[in-house]
Amino acid sequence: MSSLRGTNRTASRTVTVAWWIAVAAGVVIAPFYLDAIWLQDGLFAMAAAIGAIGLNLLTGATGQLSMGHAFFLAVGAFGYVYFASEPGEEFGGLGLPTPLAAVLAVLLAGVAGGVFSPIAGRLKGAYLGIATLALIFIGHFVMSNATPVTGGHNGRPVPPMELFGFAFTDTPEPLVVAGVPFGALERLWFLGVAALVCAGLFARGVLRGRPGRAMNTIRDHEIAAGVMGVPVTRYRAGVFVLSSMYGGLAGVLIALVFRQTVPDYFSLILALSYLAMIIIGGLGSVAGAVVGAFFVSMLPSLFTRYSDALPLVAPPGQEGIGAAEAAQILYGLAVVVVVLFLPGGLFGLFTQARLRLTRRTPSASPAQPSLTPTPEARNG
């Protein structure tokens, strides 16, 4: 049996390594073959994945319901714009180097989460969800009226990122790699990949370490966590701050891709979309958050591109159910299906399929010696 288990374990690792090699290869070659619109959608999905990882740490791993995650994305986006923009007659700004502005924007989102963390540390369940819901409405009011900082309803342009003299934007002299001109989207693609990988690895380390075990204990049995010496209130507040910083990083990437920050984008619909991402992908899993984010983010784009070939989906400009509405209906149904039949989400389904591929049936395994004596052995 030990040899069989070892073989299964080796096969599982082989499948996992092959999967990640294929994903890495696809990510690297994507900018050389995809059109600009697909690169843009992919970047939005990466930003959504970063924000979803943060929300999954809060909701999936610790059991705290948050409806205000879009608020922290807005803090990160507008914070970056204000820190990086040069002060002018119409809008204010600090004119800081863009890498520093991005770091400060993420920290600002963490500070905003820290201000709210005393409430997050004491509330739970629906009560915390309603309390965080207020952040959406307060944030939208502030963003729409703090014109010198946010630009008001029309927003304001986003300064491009520049790192060590390399600008992540279109330049007069195009950068050509393997015969492909690298513009803003191609350059931001690799920046987004780097940010997503770093965010995912850090969250994975948190979940696999002592903090992750404490968070799961709080989620599963709060009283037992307190008896075991886990500072429940402190952990809840700390995870809320960490989740807010993830939201701020996602907001910075969204601003860089959009090139124009608009308050209406960071609405209640966006917050609900993030909840759908982590439920569909798989609660408490970093990979599940990424899968759910790509599913929810890319679905409207796919419906828009192929609306002519899809039933019940009206092409752009025609009456009927549009691509965005159809996508919302579909991932709403996906949430119901996952809750009822797939508690592990889409990533859990993928994990089960991988285990079935690597598991050997008893008939295919080598014959094992029987531990039950035969009649002949009993009779001597």
C-alpha positions as semicolon CSV with decimal commas, in nm:
position;residue;x (nm);y (nm);z (nm)
1;M;0,000;0,000;0,000
2;S;0,284;0,240;0,079
3;S;0,427;0,197;-0,270
4;L;0,085;0,261;-0,422
5;R;0,041;0,578;-0,218
6;G;0,388;0,692;-0,319
7;T;0,305;0,634;-0,684
8;N;-0,021;0,829;-0,652
9;R;0,161;1,112;-0,478
10;T;0,425;1,126;-0,750
11;A;0,161;1,124;-1,023
12;S;-0,029;1,403;-0,851
13;R;0,284;1,614;-0,824
14;T;0,364;1,549;-1,190
15;V;0,019;1,666;-1,297
16;T;0,046;1,975;-1,076
17;V;0,392;2,068;-1,208
18;A;0,280;2,014;-1,568
19;W;-0,025;2,233;-1,504
20;W;0,179;2,520;-1,361
21;I;0,435;2,498;-1,642
22;A;0,153;2,526;-1,895
23;V;0,004;2,824;-1,711
24;A;0,341;3,000;-1,688
25;A;0,410;2,942;-2,057
26;G;0,068;3,077;-2,149
27;V;0,116;3,387;-1,937
28;V;0,455;3,464;-2,093
29;I;0,351;3,424;-2,456
30;A;0,007;3,588;-2,419
31;P;0,123;3,948;-2,498
32;F;0,280;3,825;-2,822
33;Y;-0,046;3,685;-2,960
34;L;-0,347;3,846;-2,787
35;D;-0,517;4,160;-2,913
36;A;-0,518;4,473;-2,699
37;I;-0,877;4,424;-2,585
38;W;-0,797;4,076;-2,449
39;L;-0,484;4,204;-2,275
40;Q;-0,691;4,475;-2,110
41;D;-0,952;4,225;-1,994
42;G;-0,677;3,998;-1,865
43;L;-0,526;4,284;-1,666
44;F;-0,862;4,367;-1,512
45;A;-0,896;4,000;-1,418
46;M;-0,551;4,008;-1,254
47;A;-0,650;4,313;-1,052
48;A;-0,974;4,141;-0,955
49;A;-0,778;3,830;-0,852
50;I;-0,557;4,036;-0,619
51;G;-0,861;4,195;-0,456
52;A;-1,038;3,859;-0,435
53;I;-0,740;3,701;-0,258
54;G;-0,761;3,972;0,006
55;L;-1,135;3,926;0,049
56;N;-1,089;3,549;0,070
57;L;-0,846;3,594;0,357
58;L;-1,116;3,789;0,536
59;T;-1,432;3,599;0,442
60;G;-1,315;3,255;0,336
61;A;-1,036;3,196;0,590
62;T;-1,157;3,401;0,888
63;G;-1,533;3,397;0,835
64;Q;-1,589;3,774;0,833
65;L;-1,846;3,895;0,583
66;S;-1,746;4,219;0,409
67;M;-1,965;4,407;0,163
68;G;-1,737;4,709;0,134
69;H;-1,433;4,570;-0,044
70;A;-1,485;4,805;-0,340
71;F;-1,427;5,099;-0,105
72;F;-1,068;4,992;-0,042
73;L;-1,007;4,948;-0,414
74;A;-1,120;5,307;-0,456
75;V;-0,886;5,424;-0,180
76;G;-0,594;5,256;-0,354
77;A;-0,685;5,389;-0,698
78;F;-0,748;5,751;-0,599
79;G;-0,464;5,746;-0,348
80;Y;-0,218;5,650;-0,621
81;V;-0,349;5,922;-0,854
82;Y;-0,321;6,191;-0,587
83;F;0,024;6,087;-0,469
84;A;0,167;6,054;-0,820
85;S;0,003;6,354;-0,991
86;E;0,167;6,692;-1,014
87;P;-0,032;6,969;-0,842
88;G;-0,223;7,189;-1,084
89;E;-0,487;7,457;-1,096
90;E;-0,779;7,214;-1,114
91;F;-0,659;6,911;-0,919
92;G;-0,417;6,863;-0,632
93;G;-0,132;6,618;-0,603
94;L;0,203;6,550;-0,442
95;G;0,407;6,462;-0,752
96;L;0,583;6,168;-0,584
97;P;0,769;5,898;-0,780
98;T;0,514;5,649;-0,905
99;P;0,655;5,340;-0,725
100;L;0,646;5,532;-0,396
101;A;0,296;5,657;-0,478
102;A;0,180;5,299;-0,534
103;V;0,326;5,182;-0,202
104;L;0,171;5,476;-0,016
105;A;-0,165;5,408;-0,181
106;V;-0,159;5,048;-0,058
107;L;-0,063;5,168;0,290
108;L;-0,341;5,427;0,277
109;A;-0,593;5,151;0,207
110;G;-0,449;4,965;0,506
111;V;-0,490;5,276;0,722
112;A;-0,851;5,306;0,608
113;G;-0,901;4,942;0,705
114;G;-0,727;5,009;1,036
115;V;-0,969;5,292;1,114
116;F;-1,256;5,051;1,058
117;S;-1,083;4,752;1,223
118;P;-1,215;4,817;1,578
119;I;-1,563;4,765;1,437
120;A;-1,449;4,465;1,233
121;G;-1,289;4,313;1,541
122;R;-1,613;4,318;1,737
123;L;-1,882;4,248;1,476
124;K;-1,936;3,930;1,279
125;G;-2,171;3,778;1,028
126;A;-2,450;3,987;0,882
127;Y;-2,382;4,269;1,128
128;L;-2,033;4,321;0,989
129;G;-2,167;4,293;0,635
130;I;-2,418;4,572;0,696
131;A;-2,155;4,787;0,866
132;T;-1,911;4,749;0,575
133;L;-2,192;4,820;0,331
134;A;-2,200;5,173;0,468
135;L;-1,844;5,222;0,344
136;I;-1,964;5,198;-0,017
137;F;-2,214;5,483;0,021
138;I;-1,985;5,701;0,230
139;G;-1,698;5,643;-0,009
140;H;-1,905;5,725;-0,316
141;F;-2,023;6,050;-0,160
142;V;-1,667;6,152;-0,071
143;M;-1,525;6,053;-0,409
144;S;-1,794;6,247;-0,593
145;N;-1,748;6,566;-0,391
146;A;-1,375;6,579;-0,309
147;T;-1,300;6,724;-0,652
148;P;-0,943;6,847;-0,583
149;V;-0,843;6,492;-0,486
150;T;-1,067;6,263;-0,691
151;G;-1,176;6,485;-0,981
152;G;-1,543;6,453;-0,888
153;H;-1,792;6,255;-1,096
154;N;-1,571;6,263;-1,407
155;G;-1,262;6,139;-1,222
156;R;-0,911;6,234;-1,321
157;P;-0,630;6,095;-1,541
158;V;-0,386;5,843;-1,398
159;P;-0,010;5,905;-1,417
160;P;0,166;5,605;-1,579
161;M;0,393;5,388;-1,368
162;E;0,765;5,439;-1,418
163;L;1,010;5,200;-1,256
164;F;1,387;5,246;-1,281
165;G;1,343;5,464;-1,586
166;F;1,115;5,214;-1,762
167;A;0,769;5,358;-1,835
168;F;0,469;5,127;-1,838
169;T;0,297;5,326;-2,109
170;D;0,316;5,403;-2,481
171;T;0,641;5,575;-2,572
172;P;0,744;5,773;-2,886
173;E;1,004;5,508;-2,961
174;P;0,820;5,175;-2,939
175;L;0,980;4,883;-2,761
176;V;0,990;4,588;-2,999
177;V;1,034;4,235;-2,859
178;A;1,047;3,942;-3,103
179;G;0,888;4,158;-3,368
180;V;0,596;4,262;-3,144
181;P;0,567;4,629;-3,038
182;F;0,523;4,649;-2,662
183;G;0,287;4,932;-2,572
184;A;0,121;5,018;-2,242
185;L;-0,089;4,702;-2,213
186;E;0,193;4,464;-2,301
187;R;0,421;4,628;-2,045
188;L;0,151;4,640;-1,777
189;W;0,079;4,273;-1,842
190;F;0,404;4,162;-1,683
191;L;0,368;4,415;-1,402
192;G;0,024;4,272;-1,327
193;V;0,157;3,915;-1,337
194;A;0,436;4,005;-1,092
195;A;0,190;4,175;-0,855
196;L;-0,051;3,881;-0,869
197;V;0,221;3,621;-0,809
198;C;0,363;3,813;-0,512
199;A;0,016;3,868;-0,365
200;G;-0,073;3,501;-0,408
201;L;0,250;3,367;-0,259
202;F;0,225;3,597;0,043
203;A;-0,138;3,496;0,109
204;R;-0,048;3,130;0,066
205;G;0,230;3,167;0,321
206;V;-0,011;3,331;0,565
207;L;-0,270;3,057;0,526
208;R;-0,017;2,774;0,562
209;G;0,148;2,924;0,869
210;R;0,039;2,980;1,225
211;P;-0,177;3,287;1,138
212;G;-0,371;3,080;0,887
213;R;-0,442;2,807;1,142
214;A;-0,559;3,070;1,389
215;M;-0,782;3,231;1,126
216;N;-0,942;2,898;1,038
217;T;-1,000;2,822;1,405
218;I;-1,175;3,156;1,448
219;R;-1,391;3,081;1,145
220;D;-1,485;2,730;1,255
221;H;-1,520;2,776;1,631
222;E;-1,463;3,117;1,784
223;I;-1,505;3,004;2,145
224;A;-1,253;2,723;2,100
225;A;-1,010;2,970;1,946
226;G;-1,037;3,194;2,250
227;V;-0,987;2,899;2,487
228;M;-0,675;2,799;2,291
229;G;-0,528;3,145;2,351
230;V;-0,594;3,296;2,007
231;P;-0,653;3,675;2,038
232;V;-0,975;3,670;1,836
233;T;-1,040;4,045;1,827
234;R;-0,681;4,126;1,733
235;Y;-0,676;3,866;1,454
236;R;-1,004;3,987;1,312
237;A;-0,882;4,344;1,306
238;G;-0,544;4,247;1,160
239;V;-0,694;4,037;0,881
240;F;-0,930;4,322;0,796
241;V;-0,633;4,557;0,756
242;L;-0,446;4,301;0,541
243;S;-0,753;4,247;0,324
244;S;-0,785;4,624;0,283
245;M;-0,425;4,648;0,161
246;Y;-0,492;4,378;-0,097
247;G;-0,787;4,585;-0,213
248;G;-0,565;4,893;-0,234
249;L;-0,312;4,708;-0,451
250;A;-0,592;4,591;-0,681
251;G;-0,716;4,951;-0,703
252;V;-0,371;5,075;-0,808
253;L;-0,353;4,819;-1,089
254;I;-0,706;4,901;-1,203
255;A;-0,618;5,271;-1,217
256;L;-0,307;5,201;-1,426
257;V;-0,507;4,994;-1,674
258;F;-0,808;5,229;-1,688
259;R;-0,590;5,543;-1,714
260;Q;-0,889;5,733;-1,573
261;T;-1,037;5,690;-1,227
262;V;-1,416;5,722;-1,209
263;P;-1,608;5,704;-0,876
264;D;-1,905;5,520;-1,029
265;Y;-1,688;5,217;-1,105
266;F;-1,635;5,144;-0,733
267;S;-1,999;5,071;-0,659
268;L;-2,206;4,814;-0,475
269;I;-2,217;4,601;-0,792
270;L;-1,838;4,570;-0,780
271;A;-1,849;4,468;-0,413
272;L;-2,108;4,198;-0,488
273;S;-1,897;4,078;-0,779
274;Y;-1,605;4,019;-0,542
275;L;-1,824;3,811;-0,315
276;A;-1,931;3,609;-0,618
277;M;-1,565;3,558;-0,713
278;I;-1,462;3,396;-0,388
279;I;-1,776;3,183;-0,361
280;I;-1,755;3,054;-0,718
281;G;-1,379;2,998;-0,703
282;G;-1,369;2,842;-0,359
283;L;-1,375;2,995;-0,010
284;G;-1,050;2,994;0,183
285;S;-0,831;2,912;-0,116
286;V;-0,584;3,145;-0,290
287;A;-0,612;2,956;-0,617
288;G;-0,990;2,952;-0,581
289;A;-0,996;3,331;-0,552
290;V;-0,791;3,360;-0,872
291;V;-1,014;3,115;-1,061
292;G;-1,330;3,289;-0,944
293;A;-1,192;3,633;-1,031
294;F;-1,108;3,531;-1,388
295;F;-1,447;3,360;-1,425
296;V;-1,648;3,662;-1,312
297;S;-1,427;3,924;-1,479
298;M;-1,391;3,759;-1,817
299;L;-1,751;3,641;-1,855
300;P;-1,902;3,977;-1,969
301;S;-1,621;4,021;-2,223
302;L;-1,674;3,672;-2,364
303;F;-2,047;3,732;-2,391
304;T;-1,986;4,062;-2,567
305;R;-1,739;3,913;-2,817
306;Y;-1,955;3,613;-2,903
307;S;-2,306;3,752;-2,850
308;D;-2,397;3,675;-3,213
309;A;-2,339;3,304;-3,156
310;L;-2,497;3,281;-2,809
311;P;-2,871;3,228;-2,758
312;L;-3,072;3,483;-2,555
313;V;-2,782;3,734;-2,559
314;A;-2,851;4,050;-2,760
315;P;-2,562;4,198;-2,962
316;P;-2,447;4,548;-2,861
317;G;-2,698;4,816;-2,964
318;Q;-2,997;4,583;-2,986
319;E;-3,286;4,529;-2,746
320;G;-3,282;4,231;-2,515
321;I;-3,057;4,090;-2,248
322;G;-2,715;4,248;-2,294
323;A;-2,383;4,078;-2,236
324;A;-2,328;4,239;-1,894
325;E;-2,676;4,143;-1,771
326;A;-2,639;3,789;-1,906
327;A;-2,304;3,753;-1,732
328;Q;-2,449;3,870;-1,401
329;I;-2,737;3,623;-1,434
330;L;-2,497;3,340;-1,517
331;Y;-2,257;3,394;-1,231
332;G;-2,554;3,450;-1,001
333;L;-2,672;3,104;-1,099
334;A;-2,316;2,979;-1,058
335;V;-2,316;3,102;-0,697
336;V;-2,636;2,904;-0,629
337;V;-2,495;2,589;-0,793
338;V;-2,167;2,615;-0,603
339;V;-2,341;2,667;-0,268
340;L;-2,572;2,369;-0,327
341;F;-2,349;2,118;-0,504
342;L;-1,984;2,234;-0,504
343;P;-1,882;2,350;-0,156
344;G;-1,520;2,366;-0,272
345;G;-1,600;2,592;-0,568
346;L;-1,455;2,561;-0,918
347;F;-1,105;2,505;-0,783
348;G;-1,236;2,227;-0,561
349;L;-1,389;2,067;-0,869
350;F;-1,055;2,093;-1,048
351;T;-0,879;1,936;-0,749
352;Q;-1,123;1,644;-0,746
353;A;-1,072;1,589;-1,119
354;R;-0,694;1,591;-1,073
355;L;-0,717;1,334;-0,794
356;R;-0,935;1,110;-1,007
357;L;-0,682;1,127;-1,289
358;T;-0,395;1,031;-1,062
359;R;-0,576;0,772;-0,852
360;R;-0,519;0,415;-0,960
361;T;-0,804;0,170;-0,948
362;P;-0,762;-0,148;-0,736
363;S;-0,772;-0,367;-1,046
364;A;-0,481;-0,180;-1,198
365;S;-0,271;-0,194;-0,883
366;P;-0,023;-0,475;-0,812
367;A;-0,159;-0,773;-0,623
368;Q;-0,120;-0,730;-0,250
369;P;-0,067;-1,020;-0,011
370;S;-0,380;-1,108;0,180
371;L;-0,373;-1,067;0,557
372;T;-0,673;-1,300;0,603
373;P;-0,579;-1,668;0,637
374;T;-0,728;-1,902;0,378
375;P;-0,920;-2,217;0,477
376;E;-0,619;-2,427;0,385
377;A;-0,400;-2,225;0,619
378;R;-0,648;-2,261;0,901
379;N;-0,655;-2,638;0,859
380;G;-0,278;-2,653;0,866
